[in-house]
Amino acid sequence: MTETAHMTVEGMSCNGCSGKLQRALEAVNGVKAVDIVLDGGKVTVSYDPAQVSPVAFRDVVEDTGFDVVS
């Protein structure tokens, strides 16, 4: 089963930033796909809830140097 988490992230200003965050999220065990829209900071993560919780995504975002605003 796959679920989807949505976040709004601040601090991404270029494709390099979004690429850095995408790679960090994709490295999380259980993440199936990551979609980032730089304009507006929209991040969508498809994941296996048996392997990972959305709480982990917030930690990854913050550890990568960005802020989750919603």
All heavy atoms as TSV, in Angstrom:
chain	resi	resn	atom	element	x	y	z
A	1	MET	N	N	0.835	-1.172	0.000
A	1	MET	CA	C	0.000	0.000	0.000
A	1	MET	C	C	0.887	1.245	0.000
A	1	MET	O	O	1.914	1.281	0.645
A	1	MET	CB	C	-0.900	0.001	1.238
A	1	MET	CG	C	-1.737	1.245	1.346
A	1	MET	SD	S	-2.661	1.399	2.880
A	1	MET	CE	C	-3.897	0.153	2.634
A	2	THR	N	N	0.460	2.259	-0.731
A	2	THR	CA	C	1.199	3.510	-0.798
A	2	THR	C	C	0.297	4.644	-0.328
A	2	THR	O	O	-0.865	4.713	-0.696
A	2	THR	CB	C	1.670	3.791	-2.238
A	2	THR	OG1	O	2.520	2.718	-2.658
A	2	THR	CG2	C	2.443	5.087	-2.326
A	3	GLU	N	N	0.865	5.520	0.502
A	3	GLU	CA	C	0.159	6.712	0.936
A	3	GLU	C	C	0.938	7.928	0.462
A	3	GLU	O	O	2.083	7.805	0.009
A	3	GLU	CB	C	0.001	6.723	2.455
A	3	GLU	CG	C	-0.932	5.637	2.947
A	3	GLU	CD	C	-1.255	5.748	4.426
A	3	GLU	OE1	O	-0.955	6.788	5.053
A	3	GLU	OE2	O	-1.807	4.779	4.950
A	4	THR	N	N	0.320	9.093	0.569
A	4	THR	CA	C	0.933	10.318	0.094
A	4	THR	C	C	0.938	11.371	1.192
A	4	THR	O	O	-0.070	11.561	1.867
A	4	THR	CB	C	0.168	10.861	-1.136
A	4	THR	OG1	O	0.108	9.841	-2.129
A	4	THR	CG2	C	0.856	12.079	-1.720
A	5	ALA	N	N	2.064	12.032	1.364
A	5	ALA	CA	C	2.190	13.145	2.301
A	5	ALA	C	C	2.478	14.413	1.510
A	5	ALA	O	O	3.232	14.378	0.528
A	5	ALA	CB	C	3.314	12.881	3.298
A	6	HIS	N	N	1.880	15.507	1.937
A	6	HIS	CA	C	2.078	16.801	1.288
A	6	HIS	C	C	2.654	17.773	2.301
A	6	HIS	O	O	2.209	17.812	3.449
A	6	HIS	CB	C	0.753	17.349	0.757
A	6	HIS	CG	C	0.076	16.435	-0.207
A	6	HIS	ND1	N	0.391	16.397	-1.539
A	6	HIS	CD2	C	-0.884	15.499	-0.022
A	6	HIS	CE1	C	-0.357	15.483	-2.135
A	6	HIS	NE2	N	-1.133	14.927	-1.236
A	7	MET	N	N	3.632	18.561	1.868
A	7	MET	CA	C	4.249	19.566	2.732
A	7	MET	C	C	4.505	20.825	1.925
A	7	MET	O	O	4.687	20.766	0.710
A	7	MET	CB	C	5.614	19.082	3.246
A	7	MET	CG	C	5.602	17.859	4.095
A	7	MET	SD	S	7.285	17.362	4.556
A	7	MET	CE	C	7.810	16.538	3.038
A	8	THR	N	N	4.543	21.941	2.621
A	8	THR	CA	C	5.016	23.184	2.036
A	8	THR	C	C	6.336	23.492	2.725
A	8	THR	O	O	6.416	23.508	3.953
A	8	THR	CB	C	4.010	24.325	2.246
A	8	THR	OG1	O	2.766	23.948	1.651
A	8	THR	CG2	C	4.511	25.613	1.606
A	9	VAL	N	N	7.367	23.696	1.914
A	9	VAL	CA	C	8.727	23.868	2.432
A	9	VAL	C	C	9.253	25.243	2.029
A	9	VAL	O	O	9.135	25.640	0.866
A	9	VAL	CB	C	9.647	22.753	1.887
A	9	VAL	CG1	C	11.085	22.971	2.314
A	9	VAL	CG2	C	9.148	21.385	2.345
A	10	GLU	N	N	9.835	25.946	2.985
A	10	GLU	CA	C	10.463	27.237	2.712
A	10	GLU	C	C	11.976	27.083	2.684
A	10	GLU	O	O	12.529	26.211	3.348
A	10	GLU	CB	C	10.095	28.253	3.791
A	10	GLU	CG	C	8.699	28.775	3.693
A	10	GLU	CD	C	8.442	29.894	4.686
A	10	GLU	OE1	O	9.166	29.996	5.693
A	10	GLU	OE2	O	7.490	30.647	4.450
A	11	GLY	N	N	12.610	27.958	1.915
A	11	GLY	CA	C	14.067	27.992	1.890
A	11	GLY	C	C	14.675	27.468	0.606
A	11	GLY	O	O	15.871	27.612	0.388
A	12	MET	N	N	13.857	26.852	-0.252
A	12	MET	CA	C	14.375	26.372	-1.534
A	12	MET	C	C	14.324	27.525	-2.531
A	12	MET	O	O	13.254	28.083	-2.763
A	12	MET	CB	C	13.540	25.196	-2.057
A	12	MET	CG	C	13.603	23.967	-1.222
A	12	MET	SD	S	12.701	22.578	-1.968
A	12	MET	CE	C	11.021	23.184	-1.969
A	13	SER	N	N	15.468	27.871	-3.104
A	13	SER	CA	C	15.501	29.008	-4.012
A	13	SER	C	C	15.954	28.659	-5.429
A	13	SER	O	O	15.920	29.518	-6.304
A	13	SER	CB	C	16.411	30.098	-3.440
A	13	SER	OG	O	17.717	29.586	-3.261
A	14	CYS	N	N	16.362	27.406	-5.641
A	14	CYS	CA	C	16.857	27.039	-6.969
A	14	CYS	C	C	16.678	25.536	-7.188
A	14	CYS	O	O	16.316	24.797	-6.278
A	14	CYS	CB	C	18.327	27.421	-7.114
A	14	CYS	SG	S	19.422	26.503	-6.003
A	15	ASN	N	N	16.964	25.106	-8.396
A	15	ASN	CA	C	16.856	23.684	-8.715
A	15	ASN	C	C	17.851	22.848	-7.924
A	15	ASN	O	O	17.588	21.694	-7.612
A	15	ASN	CB	C	17.040	23.446	-10.212
A	15	ASN	CG	C	15.849	23.911	-11.015
A	15	ASN	OD1	O	14.727	23.933	-10.522
A	15	ASN	ND2	N	16.079	24.307	-12.252
A	16	GLY	N	N	18.985	23.434	-7.590
A	16	GLY	CA	C	19.965	22.724	-6.767
A	16	GLY	C	C	19.403	22.415	-5.389
A	16	GLY	O	O	19.597	21.325	-4.853
A	17	CYS	N	N	18.691	23.381	-4.822
A	17	CYS	CA	C	18.064	23.190	-3.504
A	17	CYS	C	C	17.019	22.079	-3.562
A	17	CYS	O	O	16.997	21.190	-2.710
A	17	CYS	CB	C	17.376	24.468	-3.039
A	17	CYS	SG	S	18.455	25.852	-2.697
A	18	SER	N	N	16.143	22.161	-4.549
A	18	SER	CA	C	15.086	21.155	-4.639
A	18	SER	C	C	15.678	19.781	-4.948
A	18	SER	O	O	15.202	18.762	-4.443
A	18	SER	CB	C	14.038	21.545	-5.680
A	18	SER	OG	O	14.590	21.631	-6.972
A	19	GLY	N	N	16.733	19.733	-5.737
A	19	GLY	CA	C	17.392	18.463	-6.033
A	19	GLY	C	C	18.024	17.853	-4.802
A	19	GLY	O	O	17.946	16.635	-4.581
A	20	LYS	N	N	18.639	18.697	-3.980
A	20	LYS	CA	C	19.243	18.234	-2.724
A	20	LYS	C	C	18.182	17.629	-1.815
A	20	LYS	O	O	18.365	16.543	-1.253
A	20	LYS	CB	C	19.922	19.416	-2.033
A	20	LYS	CG	C	20.532	19.113	-0.696
A	20	LYS	CD	C	21.150	20.374	-0.097
A	20	LYS	CE	C	21.678	20.137	1.292
A	20	LYS	NZ	N	22.235	21.374	1.877
A	21	LEU	N	N	17.038	18.312	-1.690
A	21	LEU	CA	C	15.960	17.797	-0.846
A	21	LEU	C	C	15.362	16.529	-1.438
A	21	LEU	O	O	15.092	15.570	-0.711
A	21	LEU	CB	C	14.880	18.857	-0.660
A	21	LEU	CG	C	13.698	18.431	0.204
A	21	LEU	CD1	C	14.161	17.971	1.587
A	21	LEU	CD2	C	12.689	19.552	0.309
A	22	GLN	N	N	15.186	16.495	-2.736
A	22	GLN	CA	C	14.623	15.312	-3.376
A	22	GLN	C	C	15.505	14.088	-3.132
A	22	GLN	O	O	15.009	13.019	-2.771
A	22	GLN	CB	C	14.425	15.537	-4.880
A	22	GLN	CG	C	13.784	14.327	-5.553
A	22	GLN	CD	C	13.192	14.651	-6.893
A	22	GLN	OE1	O	13.153	15.810	-7.316
A	22	GLN	NE2	N	12.706	13.646	-7.575
A	23	ARG	N	N	16.792	14.237	-3.303
A	23	ARG	CA	C	17.705	13.106	-3.075
A	23	ARG	C	C	17.668	12.647	-1.617
A	23	ARG	O	O	17.690	11.447	-1.335
A	23	ARG	CB	C	19.130	13.490	-3.483
A	23	ARG	CG	C	19.330	13.566	-4.985
A	23	ARG	CD	C	20.780	13.799	-5.364
A	23	ARG	NE	N	21.322	15.041	-4.843
A	23	ARG	CZ	C	21.177	16.233	-5.409
A	23	ARG	NH1	N	20.492	16.339	-6.527
A	23	ARG	NH2	N	21.723	17.299	-4.862
A	24	ALA	N	N	17.586	13.603	-0.692
A	24	ALA	CA	C	17.538	13.251	0.738
A	24	ALA	C	C	16.263	12.486	1.066
A	24	ALA	O	O	16.303	11.482	1.795
A	24	ALA	CB	C	17.639	14.511	1.593
A	25	LEU	N	N	15.141	12.921	0.524
A	25	LEU	CA	C	13.878	12.230	0.791
A	25	LEU	C	C	13.846	10.858	0.118
A	25	LEU	O	O	13.357	9.883	0.699
A	25	LEU	CB	C	12.696	13.085	0.340
A	25	LEU	CG	C	12.398	14.300	1.218
A	25	LEU	CD1	C	11.436	15.244	0.509
A	25	LEU	CD2	C	11.836	13.864	2.565
A	26	GLU	N	N	14.350	10.770	-1.090
A	26	GLU	CA	C	14.363	9.487	-1.806
A	26	GLU	C	C	15.247	8.456	-1.114
A	26	GLU	O	O	15.063	7.252	-1.292
A	26	GLU	CB	C	14.818	9.683	-3.251
A	26	GLU	CG	C	13.786	10.369	-4.106
A	26	GLU	CD	C	14.276	10.717	-5.503
A	26	GLU	OE1	O	15.505	10.760	-5.745
A	26	GLU	OE2	O	13.414	10.950	-6.360
A	27	ALA	N	N	16.196	8.911	-0.308
A	27	ALA	CA	C	17.093	7.993	0.404
A	27	ALA	C	C	16.432	7.359	1.628
A	27	ALA	O	O	16.976	6.410	2.197
A	27	ALA	CB	C	18.364	8.725	0.830
A	28	VAL	N	N	15.264	7.862	2.013
A	28	VAL	CA	C	14.561	7.324	3.178
A	28	VAL	C	C	13.924	5.982	2.812
A	28	VAL	O	O	13.212	5.884	1.806
A	28	VAL	CB	C	13.480	8.309	3.674
A	28	VAL	CG1	C	12.674	7.703	4.809
A	28	VAL	CG2	C	14.120	9.622	4.101
A	29	ASN	N	N	14.192	4.964	3.627
A	29	ASN	CA	C	13.623	3.645	3.390
A	29	ASN	C	C	12.100	3.721	3.416
A	29	ASN	O	O	11.521	4.254	4.359
A	29	ASN	CB	C	14.129	2.658	4.458
A	29	ASN	CG	C	13.811	1.231	4.115
A	29	ASN	OD1	O	13.758	0.864	2.952
A	29	ASN	ND2	N	13.612	0.418	5.131
A	30	GLY	N	N	11.460	3.232	2.376
A	30	GLY	CA	C	10.003	3.228	2.289
A	30	GLY	C	C	9.445	4.306	1.380
A	30	GLY	O	O	8.275	4.263	1.020
A	31	VAL	N	N	10.277	5.276	0.992
A	31	VAL	CA	C	9.823	6.323	0.073
A	31	VAL	C	C	9.805	5.758	-1.340
A	31	VAL	O	O	10.778	5.171	-1.804
A	31	VAL	CB	C	10.718	7.571	0.160
A	31	VAL	CG1	C	10.406	8.545	-0.971
A	31	VAL	CG2	C	10.544	8.247	1.514
A	32	LYS	N	N	8.667	5.931	-1.999
A	32	LYS	CA	C	8.493	5.409	-3.361
A	32	LYS	C	C	8.753	6.478	-4.421
A	32	LYS	O	O	9.295	6.179	-5.478
A	32	LYS	CB	C	7.073	4.869	-3.541
A	32	LYS	CG	C	6.674	3.809	-2.523
A	32	LYS	CD	C	7.501	2.572	-2.667
A	32	LYS	CE	C	7.044	1.507	-1.676
A	32	LYS	NZ	N	7.908	0.360	-1.649
A	33	ALA	N	N	8.327	7.719	-4.151
A	33	ALA	CA	C	8.496	8.801	-5.124
A	33	ALA	C	C	8.433	10.139	-4.410
A	33	ALA	O	O	7.766	10.272	-3.386
A	33	ALA	CB	C	7.420	8.733	-6.200
A	34	VAL	N	N	9.122	11.126	-4.981
A	34	VAL	CA	C	9.124	12.489	-4.451
A	34	VAL	C	C	8.886	13.439	-5.611
A	34	VAL	O	O	9.530	13.320	-6.657
A	34	VAL	CB	C	10.470	12.830	-3.770
A	34	VAL	CG1	C	10.479	14.276	-3.300
A	34	VAL	CG2	C	10.761	11.880	-2.622
A	35	ASP	N	N	7.957	14.376	-5.425
A	35	ASP	CA	C	7.698	15.397	-6.431
A	35	ASP	C	C	7.821	16.754	-5.746
A	35	ASP	O	O	7.185	16.981	-4.709
A	35	ASP	CB	C	6.306	15.235	-7.032
A	35	ASP	CG	C	6.025	16.259	-8.105
A	35	ASP	OD1	O	6.866	16.412	-9.009
A	35	ASP	OD2	O	4.976	16.922	-8.041
A	36	ILE	N	N	8.645	17.624	-6.300
A	36	ILE	CA	C	8.854	18.948	-5.716
A	36	ILE	C	C	8.546	20.006	-6.769
A	36	ILE	O	O	9.076	19.951	-7.878
A	36	ILE	CB	C	10.296	19.114	-5.208
A	36	ILE	CG1	C	10.579	18.107	-4.095
A	36	ILE	CG2	C	10.522	20.547	-4.717
A	36	ILE	CD1	C	12.002	18.116	-3.570
A	37	VAL	N	N	7.689	20.956	-6.397
A	37	VAL	CA	C	7.416	22.122	-7.231
A	37	VAL	C	C	8.091	23.290	-6.546
A	37	VAL	O	O	7.658	23.731	-5.469
A	37	VAL	CB	C	5.897	22.349	-7.388
A	37	VAL	CG1	C	5.642	23.606	-8.204
A	37	VAL	CG2	C	5.232	21.137	-8.012
A	38	LEU	N	N	9.160	23.769	-7.141
A	38	LEU	CA	C	9.972	24.828	-6.533
A	38	LEU	C	C	9.140	26.079	-6.265
A	38	LEU	O	O	9.219	26.661	-5.183
A	38	LEU	CB	C	11.165	25.143	-7.434
A	38	LEU	CG	C	12.216	26.087	-6.879
A	38	LEU	CD1	C	12.796	25.566	-5.574
A	38	LEU	CD2	C	13.317	26.284	-7.902
A	39	ASP	N	N	8.342	26.489	-7.234
A	39	ASP	CA	C	7.491	27.663	-7.063
A	39	ASP	C	C	6.391	27.333	-6.049
A	39	ASP	O	O	5.513	26.527	-6.312
A	39	ASP	CB	C	6.879	28.071	-8.398
A	39	ASP	CG	C	6.100	29.357	-8.307
A	39	ASP	OD1	O	6.483	30.235	-7.514
A	39	ASP	OD2	O	5.088	29.483	-9.034
A	40	GLY	N	N	6.472	27.896	-4.893
A	40	GLY	CA	C	5.497	27.616	-3.840
A	40	GLY	C	C	5.980	26.600	-2.826
A	40	GLY	O	O	5.360	26.413	-1.788
A	41	GLY	N	N	7.076	25.904	-3.122
A	41	GLY	CA	C	7.656	24.962	-2.175
A	41	GLY	C	C	6.803	23.748	-1.872
A	41	GLY	O	O	6.847	23.209	-0.770
A	42	LYS	N	N	6.031	23.292	-2.833
A	42	LYS	CA	C	5.155	22.133	-2.628
A	42	LYS	C	C	5.933	20.828	-2.791
A	42	LYS	O	O	6.578	20.606	-3.807
A	42	LYS	CB	C	3.984	22.144	-3.611
A	42	LYS	CG	C	3.132	23.403	-3.531
A	42	LYS	CD	C	2.492	23.551	-2.182
A	42	LYS	CE	C	1.638	24.807	-2.122
A	42	LYS	NZ	N	1.126	25.077	-0.808
A	43	VAL	N	N	5.859	19.977	-1.768
A	43	VAL	CA	C	6.555	18.695	-1.780
A	43	VAL	C	C	5.530	17.587	-1.555
A	43	VAL	O	O	4.749	17.646	-0.607
A	43	VAL	CB	C	7.636	18.638	-0.681
A	43	VAL	CG1	C	8.326	17.284	-0.663
A	43	VAL	CG2	C	8.647	19.765	-0.867
A	44	THR	N	N	5.545	16.599	-2.431
A	44	THR	CA	C	4.668	15.445	-2.307
A	44	THR	C	C	5.542	14.203	-2.217
A	44	THR	O	O	6.425	14.000	-3.056
A	44	THR	CB	C	3.720	15.332	-3.520
A	44	THR	OG1	O	2.982	16.557	-3.639
A	44	THR	CG2	C	2.760	14.171	-3.364
A	45	VAL	N	N	5.284	13.385	-1.200
A	45	VAL	CA	C	6.056	12.166	-0.990
A	45	VAL	C	C	5.097	10.976	-0.985
A	45	VAL	O	O	4.148	10.941	-0.195
A	45	VAL	CB	C	6.826	12.210	0.343
A	45	VAL	CG1	C	7.656	10.943	0.523
A	45	VAL	CG2	C	7.709	13.444	0.425
A	46	SER	N	N	5.332	10.025	-1.877
A	46	SER	CA	C	4.596	8.763	-1.868
A	46	SER	C	C	5.442	7.753	-1.111
A	46	SER	O	O	6.639	7.628	-1.379
A	46	SER	CB	C	4.337	8.270	-3.297
A	46	SER	OG	O	3.543	9.213	-3.992
A	47	TYR	N	N	4.813	7.042	-0.163
A	47	TYR	CA	C	5.596	6.186	0.721
A	47	TYR	C	C	4.793	4.972	1.170
A	47	TYR	O	O	3.562	4.944	1.073
A	47	TYR	CB	C	6.060	6.990	1.941
A	47	TYR	CG	C	4.919	7.462	2.811
A	47	TYR	CD1	C	4.553	6.748	3.952
A	47	TYR	CD2	C	4.198	8.596	2.505
A	47	TYR	CE1	C	3.499	7.164	4.749
A	47	TYR	CE2	C	3.151	9.023	3.292
A	47	TYR	CZ	C	2.799	8.310	4.419
A	47	TYR	OH	O	1.755	8.709	5.203
A	48	ASP	N	N	5.515	3.988	1.693
A	48	ASP	CA	C	4.922	2.786	2.259
A	48	ASP	C	C	4.767	3.019	3.763
A	48	ASP	O	O	5.766	3.108	4.478
A	48	ASP	CB	C	5.831	1.586	1.999
A	48	ASP	CG	C	5.299	0.294	2.575
A	48	ASP	OD1	O	4.348	0.325	3.381
A	48	ASP	OD2	O	5.850	-0.763	2.221
A	49	PRO	N	N	3.525	3.127	4.270
A	49	PRO	CA	C	3.320	3.424	5.689
A	49	PRO	C	C	3.785	2.305	6.625
A	49	PRO	O	O	3.965	2.535	7.818
A	49	PRO	CB	C	1.817	3.657	5.802
A	49	PRO	CG	C	1.236	2.923	4.645
A	49	PRO	CD	C	2.273	3.002	3.557
A	50	ALA	N	N	4.027	1.127	6.088
A	50	ALA	CA	C	4.547	0.033	6.912
A	50	ALA	C	C	6.044	0.216	7.189
A	50	ALA	O	O	6.589	-0.406	8.097
A	50	ALA	CB	C	4.298	-1.310	6.232
A	51	GLN	N	N	6.692	1.085	6.405
A	51	GLN	CA	C	8.132	1.278	6.536
A	51	GLN	C	C	8.539	2.626	7.101
A	51	GLN	O	O	9.625	2.764	7.665
A	51	GLN	CB	C	8.813	1.084	5.179
A	51	GLN	CG	C	8.712	-0.326	4.655
A	51	GLN	CD	C	9.460	-0.465	3.353
A	51	GLN	OE1	O	9.256	0.301	2.414
A	51	GLN	NE2	N	10.351	-1.442	3.297
A	52	VAL	N	N	7.702	3.645	6.921
A	52	VAL	CA	C	8.105	5.001	7.336
A	52	VAL	C	C	6.862	5.828	7.666
A	52	VAL	O	O	5.793	5.595	7.119
A	52	VAL	CB	C	8.956	5.678	6.226
A	52	VAL	CG1	C	8.141	5.951	4.995
A	52	VAL	CG2	C	9.630	6.924	6.742
A	53	SER	N	N	7.056	6.779	8.563
A	53	SER	CA	C	5.999	7.699	8.967
A	53	SER	C	C	6.302	9.087	8.403
A	53	SER	O	O	7.481	9.464	8.291
A	53	SER	CB	C	5.947	7.757	10.493
A	53	SER	OG	O	5.224	8.878	10.921
A	54	PRO	N	N	5.278	9.872	8.092
A	54	PRO	CA	C	5.515	11.228	7.590
A	54	PRO	C	C	6.313	12.111	8.554
A	54	PRO	O	O	6.929	13.081	8.125
A	54	PRO	CB	C	4.102	11.784	7.386
A	54	PRO	CG	C	3.261	10.586	7.160
A	54	PRO	CD	C	3.861	9.516	8.031
A	55	VAL	N	N	6.330	11.784	9.815
A	55	VAL	CA	C	7.138	12.538	10.785
A	55	VAL	C	C	8.607	12.529	10.358
A	55	VAL	O	O	9.315	13.526	10.515
A	55	VAL	CB	C	6.960	11.953	12.208
A	55	VAL	CG1	C	7.908	12.613	13.192
A	55	VAL	CG2	C	5.515	12.091	12.651
A	56	ALA	N	N	9.051	11.429	9.794
A	56	ALA	CA	C	10.440	11.313	9.345
A	56	ALA	C	C	10.744	12.302	8.226
A	56	ALA	O	O	11.873	12.796	8.118
A	56	ALA	CB	C	10.728	9.893	8.876
A	57	PHE	N	N	9.754	12.628	7.397
A	57	PHE	CA	C	9.987	13.548	6.284
A	57	PHE	C	C	10.298	14.950	6.796
A	57	PHE	O	O	11.153	15.629	6.265
A	57	PHE	CB	C	8.786	13.581	5.332
A	57	PHE	CG	C	8.366	12.215	4.849
A	57	PHE	CD1	C	7.035	11.926	4.618
A	57	PHE	CD2	C	9.297	11.205	4.643
A	57	PHE	CE1	C	6.633	10.679	4.175
A	57	PHE	CE2	C	8.908	9.949	4.210
A	57	PHE	CZ	C	7.569	9.690	3.969
A	58	ARG	N	N	9.597	15.373	7.842
A	58	ARG	CA	C	9.857	16.680	8.435
A	58	ARG	C	C	11.301	16.742	8.936
A	58	ARG	O	O	12.001	17.731	8.729
A	58	ARG	CB	C	8.877	16.948	9.573
A	58	ARG	CG	C	9.118	18.273	10.275
A	58	ARG	CD	C	8.108	18.511	11.389
A	58	ARG	NE	N	6.775	18.766	10.894
A	58	ARG	CZ	C	6.313	19.973	10.567
A	58	ARG	NH1	N	7.102	21.020	10.693
A	58	ARG	NH2	N	5.084	20.119	10.127
A	59	ASP	N	N	11.738	15.671	9.585
A	59	ASP	CA	C	13.117	15.623	10.086
A	59	ASP	C	C	14.124	15.730	8.943
A	59	ASP	O	O	15.123	16.445	9.053
A	59	ASP	CB	C	13.363	14.342	10.879
A	59	ASP	CG	C	12.580	14.292	12.179
A	59	ASP	OD1	O	12.140	15.357	12.670
A	59	ASP	OD2	O	12.404	13.175	12.708
A	60	VAL	N	N	13.871	15.028	7.850
A	60	VAL	CA	C	14.780	15.061	6.695
A	60	VAL	C	C	14.821	16.470	6.104
A	60	VAL	O	O	15.899	16.986	5.795
A	60	VAL	CB	C	14.348	14.030	5.623
A	60	VAL	CG1	C	15.119	14.240	4.324
A	60	VAL	CG2	C	14.547	12.621	6.144
A	61	VAL	N	N	13.656	17.101	5.972
A	61	VAL	CA	C	13.599	18.461	5.424
A	61	VAL	C	C	14.431	19.400	6.291
A	61	VAL	O	O	15.258	20.168	5.790
A	61	VAL	CB	C	12.141	18.953	5.319
A	61	VAL	CG1	C	12.100	20.450	5.005
A	61	VAL	CG2	C	11.384	18.169	4.261
A	62	GLU	N	N	14.237	19.332	7.595
A	62	GLU	CA	C	14.959	20.221	8.505
A	62	GLU	C	C	16.452	19.899	8.544
A	62	GLU	O	O	17.277	20.813	8.583
A	62	GLU	CB	C	14.325	20.163	9.888
A	62	GLU	CG	C	12.930	20.786	9.880
A	62	GLU	CD	C	12.169	20.632	11.181
A	62	GLU	OE1	O	12.655	19.945	12.103
A	62	GLU	OE2	O	11.062	21.200	11.263
A	63	ASP	N	N	16.786	18.617	8.508
A	63	ASP	CA	C	18.205	18.225	8.495
A	63	ASP	C	C	18.905	18.672	7.217
A	63	ASP	O	O	20.121	18.853	7.199
A	63	ASP	CB	C	18.355	16.705	8.660
A	63	ASP	CG	C	18.005	16.221	10.058
A	63	ASP	OD1	O	17.885	17.061	10.977
A	63	ASP	OD2	O	17.848	14.995	10.221
A	64	THR	N	N	18.136	18.841	6.141
A	64	THR	CA	C	18.689	19.263	4.867
A	64	THR	C	C	18.830	20.785	4.788
A	64	THR	O	O	19.441	21.316	3.870
A	64	THR	CB	C	17.799	18.737	3.700
A	64	THR	OG1	O	17.623	17.325	3.867
A	64	THR	CG2	C	18.441	18.939	2.351
A	65	GLY	N	N	18.265	21.485	5.785
A	65	GLY	CA	C	18.454	22.932	5.863
A	65	GLY	C	C	17.249	23.765	5.460
A	65	GLY	O	O	17.372	24.977	5.262
A	66	PHE	N	N	16.083	23.150	5.360
A	66	PHE	CA	C	14.879	23.859	4.978
A	66	PHE	C	C	13.863	23.798	6.100
A	66	PHE	O	O	14.056	23.079	7.084
A	66	PHE	CB	C	14.310	23.267	3.691
A	66	PHE	CG	C	15.307	23.211	2.567
A	66	PHE	CD1	C	15.858	22.011	2.169
A	66	PHE	CD2	C	15.731	24.366	1.942
A	66	PHE	CE1	C	16.806	21.949	1.151
A	66	PHE	CE2	C	16.682	24.333	0.932
A	66	PHE	CZ	C	17.215	23.116	0.534
A	67	ASP	N	N	12.770	24.547	5.948
A	67	ASP	CA	C	11.733	24.600	6.983
A	67	ASP	C	C	10.397	24.123	6.417
A	67	ASP	O	O	9.982	24.566	5.339
A	67	ASP	CB	C	11.550	26.037	7.486
A	67	ASP	CG	C	12.794	26.565	8.162
A	67	ASP	OD1	O	13.342	25.856	9.035
A	67	ASP	OD2	O	13.227	27.680	7.824
A	68	VAL	N	N	9.714	23.258	7.176
A	68	VAL	CA	C	8.368	22.839	6.829
A	68	VAL	C	C	7.414	23.860	7.437
A	68	VAL	O	O	7.467	24.102	8.639
A	68	VAL	CB	C	8.062	21.431	7.371
A	68	VAL	CG1	C	6.618	21.043	7.050
A	68	VAL	CG2	C	9.022	20.407	6.782
A	69	VAL	N	N	6.561	24.454	6.597
A	69	VAL	CA	C	5.614	25.434	7.108
A	69	VAL	C	C	4.194	24.883	7.184
A	69	VAL	O	O	3.344	25.448	7.848
A	69	VAL	CB	C	5.637	26.757	6.291
A	69	VAL	CG1	C	6.968	27.458	6.499
A	69	VAL	CG2	C	5.385	26.512	4.840
A	70	SER	N	N	3.939	23.804	6.509
A	70	SER	CA	C	2.645	23.124	6.626
A	70	SER	C	C	2.729	21.737	6.025
A	70	SER	O	O	3.630	21.393	5.338
A	70	SER	CB	C	1.533	23.920	5.971
A	70	SER	OG	O	1.705	23.991	4.577
